[in-house]
Amino acid sequence: MQIVDVEINKGNSRLKEIIINNSPARIIRAGFANLLIPLTLIFNILIAKLLSDSGVPLYIIVVVLLIVTFSFVKVYLSNVSKVVINSDSMIFTTPLFVKLLEKVRNVKIYTIPSSRAAFIIIKVDGQYFPVLFMFVTTQTNVGNFNDTVDELNRLVKKTY
């Protein structure tokens, strides 16, 4: 498979896109991340049972469950289904929204090959904290997981 060339209307800019999940439906395009929703519920039940059996006060249990739920939601919302790299911006399609990042200063890509997970950490001018995105996949429009990460690294190094 090849990377898709897409023309955009701004000048002569060309962009490249890596499609992890091509579904237009918001929740369905999360792919493997949809497993996080039932896992969050199961994990919260187990933590609540463990803490309540240990005699921990109720307000501490509630705080721990809120932190766990917030962490799982953050991971779910940072899952990417499409990455578009342009010469002046990057566009990430997540389960619920499309995020445009302009003034990208630095991009780092870390992988966990055994789990087929990749983390994209982006430093943007004007923001103190980096922006984190991730994807878990076996196949994309580029090829298998390793081909996708190699192509993403190549595009990032060439562009930024």
N, C-alpha and C positions, 0 to 999 in steps of 0.2 A: 504494500500500500504506500501511497505517497502523501506528502503534506499538501493540504489544499491551499492553493493561491487564491486570495480574495482581493478584489479591487475595492478601494473605498473612495469616497467622493472628495476627500480633502487632498487637493493637489495631486502630486504623483506618488504619494506614499503607497507602499504595498505592505500588506501584513500577512503573517503566517498564522495558522491556527492548528492547534492540536486538540482533537475531539476525543474525549474520554468516554462520554455518554452523549449520544446525539438526540436524546428524547427532548421534545419541546415542553413536556409537562413538568411543572415545577418540582414536585416531590419525587417523581419517578427518576428524574435525572441525577438524583443523589447516588444511585447505584448501590455499592456495598455499604455506604454510610447509613442506609435505611435500617440496617441491623442495629444501629445505635439506639434507636427508639425503644424497642423491647428490652435491649440490654440495660438501658438506664433504669427502666422500671424494675427489672429483676435485681439489679445491683442495689438500688435504693431499698427494696424490701429486705434483702440480706443484711445490709448495713443497719437498718432500723431494728431488725430482730436481734442482731449481735449486740448493738449498743443498749437496747432496752433490757436484754437479759443480763448485761453487765452492771446494771444499776446506774447508768449515766442519766443525768437530768434531761428532761424533755427539751429544754431550749437548746442544749448542745446537740442533741439528735437532729433537731430541725435545722440548725446552722450547718451541720455536716451534710445533711441531705440536700440543702440548697446549694452548697459548694459543689457537690458531686453532680447535681443536675445542671448547674451552670457550666461546669467543665464539659459535660457530654454535649450540651447544646452548642457550645463554642466550637467543639470539634466537628459537629454536624454541619454548622453553618460555614465552616472553612473548607469543606470538601468541594473540589472543583470538578465540573463536568466538561468545561471547555476553556482553553487558554489561547488568547489571541495576542500575538506580539507584533507591535508596530514600532516604527523607528522613534516615536515620541511618547508612546503610552503602552500600557498592558491592560487587557480586558479579561476578567475572570468571571465565568458563569458558575454560580453556586446553586444549591438546591432552591433557594428562595429569591435570590436577586442577582443582578449583574453589576459587578464592581469595576469601575474604570480607575486606573492608577496612572496619574501623569507625574512627570518630574521624578522618574525612577532613578535612584542613585546607584543602588547595588542590589544584585539578585544572587542568592545562594540556593543550591538545590542539594538536599540531603536525602538519601534513600535507605530503606530497610529492605534489601532484596528478598529475604526469606518470607516477608509478609506482603511483598509487592506494594509497598507504601512509599510515597515520595512526599517530601516536605519542601515547599517553596517559601523562602524567607526574603522579603523585599524591604529594602530601606528606601523611603520616599523623602524627598526634600520637604521640610516644613513639619514633619512628624517625628516625635521623639522615639516612639516605640516602632519596631518593624511590624509589617503586615505579614501574617502567616496564612498560607493556604496549603492544602494537602490533597492527594488523590491516591486511591487504591484501585488498581486495575490489573488485568492480565493482558488485554488487547486494546489498542486504540487505532485511529486512522493511520498511524505511522507504522505500527507493527506490534511486537510484544513489549513487555514492560521495559526491558533493557534498551531496546531501540528508541522507545519514547523518551526515556531519560537522557539518552545520548543526544537525540535531536533537540530536546529542550535545552540542554547544556550548550549545544552548538549555537542555537538561535540566540540564547541569552548572551553568550560571549561575543557573538558577532554584532549584536545590537547595543549592548550596554557595556 
